[in-house]
Amino acid sequence: MPEAHREGGFVFQIYLPPREHGPPHVHVHKDGHHLVIDLGNPHTPPFPLRVSGMPARDVVRAVRIVEANKSKLVAEWERHHGA
C-alpha cells in the first residue's frame, strides 16, 4: 500500500488493484484508527466514506488535509489505478 501523504500524525494510503476499486479514495490511519475518504470530483469536495473508531475531530482534520492536497492525492490515485 503506497503512502501518498503524511501530515499531522495521519498516514494517507492508496491501496492497489486488483483488490481496490473506484471511486477514487484514500485510506487514512492514525493512532490505530482507520478512515476512508472519497476524493470527490471537480464538483464535489472530499467526504468520509467509512470511519472505524476515529474521533470526530480527527475525521474533520483528515478531510481538511485531503482538501488541501486533493490534486496530489488524485494524481497518486490515477498513477496506481489509471485515469
N, CA, C and O atoms as a GROMACS GRO file, in nm:
protein
  332
    1MET      N    1   0.084  -0.116   0.000
    1MET     CA    2   0.000   0.000   0.000
    1MET      C    3   0.089   0.124   0.000
    1MET      O    4   0.151   0.156   0.101
    2PRO      N    5   0.095   0.192  -0.111
    2PRO     CA    6   0.179   0.311  -0.117
    2PRO      C    7   0.129   0.422  -0.025
    2PRO      O    8   0.009   0.447  -0.015
    3GLU      N    9   0.222   0.486   0.040
    3GLU     CA   10   0.189   0.602   0.120
    3GLU      C   11   0.184   0.722   0.027
    3GLU      O   12   0.282   0.753  -0.041
    4ALA      N   13   0.070   0.790   0.023
    4ALA     CA   14   0.052   0.903  -0.066
    4ALA      C   15   0.083   1.036   0.002
    4ALA      O   16   0.119   1.134  -0.064
    5HIS      N   17   0.068   1.039   0.135
    5HIS     CA   18   0.090   1.164   0.208
    5HIS      C   19   0.099   1.131   0.357
    5HIS      O   20   0.042   1.032   0.404
    6ARG      N   21   0.171   1.216   0.430
    6ARG     CA   22   0.180   1.203   0.576
    6ARG      C   23   0.180   1.344   0.632
    6ARG      O   24   0.256   1.430   0.589
    7GLU      N   25   0.092   1.366   0.731
    7GLU     CA   26   0.082   1.500   0.790
    7GLU      C   27   0.005   1.494   0.920
    7GLU      O   28  -0.096   1.424   0.930
    8GLY      N   29   0.052   1.566   1.021
    8GLY     CA   30  -0.020   1.579   1.146
    8GLY      C   31  -0.051   1.449   1.217
    8GLY      O   32  -0.152   1.438   1.286
    9GLY      N   33   0.036   1.349   1.200
    9GLY     CA   34   0.013   1.220   1.262
    9GLY      C   35  -0.074   1.126   1.180
    9GLY      O   36  -0.096   1.011   1.218
   10PHE      N   37  -0.125   1.174   1.067
   10PHE     CA   38  -0.208   1.093   0.977
   10PHE      C   39  -0.121   1.034   0.867
   10PHE      O   40  -0.027   1.098   0.819
   11VAL      N   41  -0.153   0.912   0.828
   11VAL     CA   42  -0.089   0.848   0.713
   11VAL      C   43  -0.200   0.822   0.611
   11VAL      O   44  -0.300   0.757   0.641
   12PHE      N   45  -0.179   0.873   0.490
   12PHE     CA   46  -0.277   0.861   0.383
   12PHE      C   47  -0.222   0.761   0.282
   12PHE      O   48  -0.114   0.781   0.227
   13GLN      N   49  -0.297   0.654   0.258
   13GLN     CA   50  -0.252   0.548   0.167
   13GLN      C   51  -0.354   0.523   0.057
   13GLN      O   52  -0.474   0.544   0.073
   14ILE      N   53  -0.300   0.477  -0.055
   14ILE     CA   54  -0.384   0.435  -0.166
   14ILE      C   55  -0.359   0.286  -0.185
   14ILE      O   56  -0.247   0.245  -0.217
   15TYR      N   57  -0.462   0.206  -0.166
   15TYR     CA   58  -0.448   0.063  -0.183
   15TYR      C   59  -0.447   0.032  -0.332
   15TYR      O   60  -0.502   0.106  -0.413
   16LEU      N   61  -0.384  -0.079  -0.367
   16LEU     CA   62  -0.360  -0.111  -0.508
   16LEU      C   63  -0.461  -0.211  -0.564
   16LEU      O   64  -0.518  -0.292  -0.491
   17PRO      N   65  -0.481  -0.203  -0.698
   17PRO     CA   66  -0.563  -0.304  -0.764
   17PRO      C   67  -0.491  -0.439  -0.758
   17PRO      O   68  -0.370  -0.439  -0.738
   18PRO      N   69  -0.556  -0.549  -0.773
   18PRO     CA   70  -0.696  -0.560  -0.812
   18PRO      C   71  -0.793  -0.554  -0.695
   18PRO      O   72  -0.914  -0.548  -0.716
   19ARG      N   73  -0.742  -0.555  -0.572
   19ARG     CA   74  -0.830  -0.554  -0.456
   19ARG      C   75  -0.909  -0.424  -0.447
   19ARG      O   76  -1.026  -0.425  -0.409
   20GLU      N   77  -0.848  -0.314  -0.481
   20GLU     CA   78  -0.912  -0.184  -0.470
   20GLU      C   79  -0.985  -0.145  -0.597
   20GLU      O   80  -0.957  -0.199  -0.704
   21HIS      N   81  -1.076  -0.055  -0.584
   21HIS     CA   82  -1.161  -0.013  -0.695
   21HIS      C   83  -1.207   0.129  -0.669
   21HIS      O   84  -1.184   0.184  -0.561
   22GLY      N   85  -1.272   0.189  -0.770
   22GLY     CA   86  -1.323   0.324  -0.756
   22GLY      C   87  -1.442   0.329  -0.664
   22GLY      O   88  -1.494   0.225  -0.625
   23PRO      N   89  -1.487   0.445  -0.630
   23PRO     CA   90  -1.440   0.575  -0.674
   23PRO      C   91  -1.306   0.609  -0.609
   23PRO      O   92  -1.269   0.548  -0.509
   24PRO      N   93  -1.233   0.707  -0.664
   24PRO     CA   94  -1.105   0.746  -0.605
   24PRO      C   95  -1.119   0.782  -0.458
   24PRO      O   96  -1.204   0.863  -0.420
   25HIS      N   97  -1.035   0.723  -0.375
   25HIS     CA   98  -1.041   0.746  -0.231
   25HIS      C   99  -0.905   0.717  -0.168
   25HIS      O  100  -0.818   0.656  -0.230
   26VAL      N  101  -0.888   0.761  -0.044
   26VAL     CA  102  -0.767   0.731   0.032
   26VAL      C  103  -0.806   0.666   0.164
   26VAL      O  104  -0.914   0.691   0.218
   27HIS      N  105  -0.716   0.584   0.213
   27HIS     CA  106  -0.730   0.523   0.345
   27HIS      C  107  -0.642   0.603   0.440
   27HIS      O  108  -0.525   0.628   0.411
   28VAL      N  109  -0.698   0.643   0.552
   28VAL     CA  110  -0.629   0.728   0.648
   28VAL      C  111  -0.613   0.651   0.778
   28VAL      O  112  -0.709   0.594   0.830
   29HIS      N  113  -0.491   0.652   0.831
   29HIS     CA  114  -0.462   0.582   0.956
   29HIS      C  115  -0.403   0.681   1.057
   29HIS      O  116  -0.319   0.764   1.022
   30LYS      N  117  -0.448   0.670   1.181
   30LYS     CA  118  -0.392   0.749   1.290
   30LYS      C  119  -0.428   0.681   1.421
   30LYS      O  120  -0.544   0.648   1.446
   31ASP      N  121  -0.327   0.661   1.504
   31ASP     CA  122  -0.348   0.606   1.639
   31ASP      C  123  -0.431   0.479   1.640
   31ASP      O  124  -0.513   0.459   1.730
   32GLY      N  125  -0.411   0.392   1.542
   32GLY     CA  126  -0.482   0.265   1.536
   32GLY      C  127  -0.623   0.274   1.480
   32GLY      O  128  -0.695   0.174   1.476
   33HIS      N  129  -0.664   0.392   1.437
   33HIS     CA  130  -0.797   0.412   1.379
   33HIS      C  131  -0.786   0.424   1.228
   33HIS      O  132  -0.679   0.453   1.174
   34HIS      N  133  -0.898   0.401   1.161
   34HIS     CA  134  -0.900   0.398   1.015
   34HIS      C  135  -1.018   0.479   0.964
   34HIS      O  136  -1.125   0.481   1.024
   35LEU      N  137  -0.995   0.546   0.851
   35LEU     CA  138  -1.096   0.629   0.788
   35LEU      C  139  -1.076   0.618   0.638
   35LEU      O  140  -0.962   0.613   0.591
   36VAL      N  141  -1.184   0.612   0.562
   36VAL     CA  142  -1.176   0.614   0.416
   36VAL      C  143  -1.242   0.743   0.370
   36VAL      O  144  -1.355   0.774   0.407
   37ILE      N  145  -1.168   0.820   0.288
   37ILE     CA  146  -1.218   0.948   0.238
   37ILE      C  147  -1.228   0.942   0.086
   37ILE      O  148  -1.129   0.916   0.017
   38ASP      N  149  -1.348   0.968   0.034
   38ASP     CA  150  -1.370   0.980  -0.109
   38ASP      C  151  -1.304   1.111  -0.153
   38ASP      O  152  -1.323   1.215  -0.089
   39LEU      N  153  -1.229   1.106  -0.262
   39LEU     CA  154  -1.159   1.226  -0.309
   39LEU      C  155  -1.250   1.324  -0.381
   39LEU      O  156  -1.208   1.435  -0.413
   40GLY      N  157  -1.374   1.285  -0.406
   40GLY     CA  158  -1.467   1.373  -0.473
   40GLY      C  159  -1.433   1.386  -0.621
   40GLY      O  160  -1.362   1.304  -0.677
   41ASN      N  161  -1.485   1.490  -0.682
   41ASN     CA  162  -1.460   1.518  -0.823
   41ASN      C  163  -1.452   1.670  -0.838
   41ASN      O  164  -1.455   1.740  -0.737
   42PRO      N  165  -1.441   1.721  -0.960
   42PRO     CA  166  -1.430   1.867  -0.972
   42PRO      C  167  -1.548   1.945  -0.913
   42PRO      O  168  -1.534   2.063  -0.883
   43HIS      N  169  -1.663   1.880  -0.897
   43HIS     CA  170  -1.782   1.948  -0.845
   43HIS      C  171  -1.818   1.907  -0.703
   43HIS      O  172  -1.909   1.965  -0.643
   44THR      N  173  -1.748   1.808  -0.648
   44THR     CA  174  -1.780   1.755  -0.516
   44THR      C  175  -1.654   1.753  -0.430
   44THR      O  176  -1.550   1.702  -0.473
   45PRO      N  177  -1.661   1.808  -0.310
   45PRO     CA  178  -1.543   1.805  -0.222
   45PRO      C  179  -1.522   1.665  -0.163
   45PRO      O  180  -1.613   1.582  -0.167
   46PRO      N  181  -1.403   1.639  -0.109
   46PRO     CA  182  -1.379   1.512  -0.041
   46PRO      C  183  -1.476   1.495   0.077
   46PRO      O  184  -1.518   1.592   0.140
   47PHE      N  185  -1.511   1.368   0.105
   47PHE     CA  186  -1.600   1.341   0.217
   47PHE      C  187  -1.573   1.201   0.272
   47PHE      O  188  -1.529   1.113   0.198
   48PRO      N  189  -1.600   1.180   0.402
   48PRO     CA  190  -1.577   1.048   0.464
   48PRO      C  191  -1.673   0.943   0.408
   48PRO      O  192  -1.793   0.968   0.393
   49LEU      N  193  -1.618   0.826   0.377
   49LEU     CA  194  -1.700   0.712   0.334
   49LEU      C  195  -1.722   0.615   0.449
   49LEU      O  196  -1.833   0.565   0.469
   50ARG      N  197  -1.614   0.588   0.525
   50ARG     CA  198  -1.620   0.491   0.635
   50ARG      C  199  -1.529   0.538   0.747
   50ARG      O  200  -1.416   0.581   0.723
   51VAL      N  201  -1.578   0.530   0.868
   51VAL     CA  202  -1.499   0.567   0.986
   51VAL      C  203  -1.493   0.446   1.078
   51VAL      O  204  -1.596   0.389   1.114
   52SER      N  205  -1.372   0.409   1.118
   52SER     CA  206  -1.354   0.296   1.210
   52SER      C  207  -1.283   0.344   1.336
   52SER      O  208  -1.161   0.334   1.348
   53GLY      N  209  -1.362   0.396   1.429
   53GLY     CA  210  -1.312   0.433   1.560
   53GLY      C  211  -1.241   0.567   1.569
   53GLY      O  212  -1.202   0.607   1.678
   54MET      N  213  -1.222   0.637   1.459
   54MET     CA  214  -1.151   0.763   1.463
   54MET      C  215  -1.240   0.871   1.523
   54MET      O  216  -1.355   0.886   1.483
   55PRO      N  217  -1.187   0.948   1.619
   55PRO     CA  218  -1.266   1.056   1.679
   55PRO      C  219  -1.309   1.160   1.574
   55PRO      O  220  -1.238   1.182   1.476
   56ALA      N  221  -1.424   1.220   1.596
   56ALA     CA  222  -1.479   1.316   1.500
   56ALA      C  223  -1.382   1.430   1.470
   56ALA      O  224  -1.373   1.473   1.355
   57ARG      N  225  -1.310   1.479   1.571
   57ARG     CA  226  -1.216   1.590   1.546
   57ARG      C  227  -1.105   1.548   1.451
   57ARG      O  228  -1.059   1.629   1.370
   58ASP      N  229  -1.062   1.422   1.459
   58ASP     CA  230  -0.960   1.372   1.367
   58ASP      C  231  -1.017   1.351   1.227
   58ASP      O  232  -0.947   1.372   1.127
   59VAL      N  233  -1.142   1.309   1.219
   59VAL     CA  234  -1.207   1.294   1.088
   59VAL      C  235  -1.210   1.430   1.018
   59VAL      O  236  -1.176   1.440   0.900
   60VAL      N  237  -1.249   1.534   1.090
   60VAL     CA  238  -1.255   1.669   1.033
   60VAL      C  239  -1.115   1.712   0.989
   60VAL      O  240  -1.100   1.766   0.879
   61ARG      N  241  -1.014   1.690   1.071
   61ARG     CA  242  -0.876   1.728   1.035
   61ARG      C  243  -0.829   1.653   0.912
   61ARG      O  244  -0.768   1.712   0.823
   62ALA      N  245  -0.858   1.525   0.906
   62ALA     CA  246  -0.815   1.445   0.791
   62ALA      C  247  -0.881   1.492   0.662
   62ALA      O  248  -0.816   1.501   0.558
   63VAL      N  249  -1.010   1.522   0.668
   63VAL     CA  250  -1.081   1.571   0.549
   63VAL      C  251  -1.021   1.704   0.505
   63VAL      O  252  -1.005   1.728   0.385
   64ARG      N  253  -0.987   1.791   0.598
   64ARG     CA  254  -0.925   1.920   0.562
   64ARG      C  255  -0.788   1.899   0.497
   64ARG      O  256  -0.754   1.970   0.402
   65ILE      N  257  -0.712   1.804   0.546
   65ILE     CA  258  -0.581   1.774   0.486
   65ILE      C  259  -0.601   1.723   0.344
   65ILE      O  260  -0.527   1.761   0.253
   66VAL      N  261  -0.700   1.635   0.325
   66VAL     CA  262  -0.728   1.583   0.191
   66VAL      C  263  -0.771   1.698   0.099
   66VAL      O  264  -0.726   1.705  -0.015
   67GLU      N  265  -0.856   1.787   0.148
   67GLU     CA  266  -0.898   1.902   0.066
   67GLU      C  267  -0.778   1.984   0.021
   67GLU      O  268  -0.770   2.025  -0.094
   68ALA      N  269  -0.684   2.008   0.113
   68ALA     CA  270  -0.566   2.090   0.083
   68ALA      C  271  -0.468   2.019  -0.012
   68ALA      O  272  -0.388   2.085  -0.079
   69ASN      N  273  -0.476   1.887  -0.019
   69ASN     CA  274  -0.382   1.809  -0.101
   69ASN      C  275  -0.454   1.729  -0.209
   69ASN      O  276  -0.400   1.631  -0.260
   70LYS      N  277  -0.575   1.769  -0.242
   70LYS     CA  278  -0.660   1.691  -0.332
   70LYS      C  279  -0.593   1.662  -0.466
   70LYS      O  280  -0.596   1.548  -0.512
   71SER      N  281  -0.534   1.762  -0.530
   71SER     CA  282  -0.475   1.738  -0.663
   71SER      C  283  -0.362   1.636  -0.655
   71SER      O  284  -0.349   1.551  -0.743
   72LYS      N  285  -0.280   1.644  -0.552
   72LYS     CA  286  -0.171   1.546  -0.533
   72LYS      C  287  -0.227   1.406  -0.512
   72LYS      O  288  -0.178   1.309  -0.571
   73LEU      N  289  -0.330   1.394  -0.430
   73LEU     CA  290  -0.387   1.263  -0.399
   73LEU      C  291  -0.459   1.203  -0.519
   73LEU      O  292  -0.452   1.083  -0.542
   74VAL      N  293  -0.529   1.286  -0.595
   74VAL     CA  294  -0.596   1.238  -0.716
   74VAL      C  295  -0.490   1.190  -0.816
   74VAL      O  296  -0.509   1.086  -0.880
   75ALA      N  297  -0.381   1.264  -0.830
   75ALA     CA  298  -0.273   1.223  -0.921
   75ALA      C  299  -0.214   1.089  -0.878
   75ALA      O  300  -0.185   1.005  -0.963
   76GLU      N  301  -0.197   1.069  -0.749
   76GLU     CA  302  -0.146   0.940  -0.698
   76GLU      C  303  -0.245   0.828  -0.727
   76GLU      O  304  -0.206   0.719  -0.770
   77TRP      N  305  -0.374   0.854  -0.704
   77TRP     CA  306  -0.477   0.753  -0.734
   77TRP      C  307  -0.468   0.713  -0.881
   77TRP      O  308  -0.466   0.594  -0.914
   78GLU      N  309  -0.464   0.814  -0.969
   78GLU     CA  310  -0.460   0.787  -1.112
   78GLU      C  311  -0.332   0.714  -1.154
   78GLU      O  312  -0.335   0.631  -1.244
   79ARG      N  313  -0.222   0.745  -1.089
   79ARG     CA  314  -0.096   0.677  -1.118
   79ARG      C  315  -0.106   0.526  -1.091
   79ARG      O  316  -0.048   0.446  -1.165
   80HIS      N  317  -0.177   0.489  -0.987
   80HIS     CA  318  -0.189   0.348  -0.949
   80HIS      C  319  -0.309   0.277  -1.012
   80HIS      O  320  -0.308   0.155  -1.029
   81HIS      N  321  -0.413   0.354  -1.045
   81HIS     CA  322  -0.538   0.294  -1.094
   81HIS      C  323  -0.573   0.331  -1.237
   81HIS      O  324  -0.667   0.275  -1.293
   82GLY      N  325  -0.500   0.424  -1.296
   82GLY     CA  326  -0.535   0.472  -1.429
   82GLY      C  327  -0.632   0.588  -1.418
   82GLY      O  328  -0.706   0.600  -1.320
   83ALA      N  329  -0.632   0.672  -1.519
   83ALA     CA  330  -0.716   0.792  -1.515
   83ALA      C  331  -0.862   0.760  -1.538
   83ALA      O  332  -0.946   0.850  -1.538
   0.00000   0.00000   0.00000
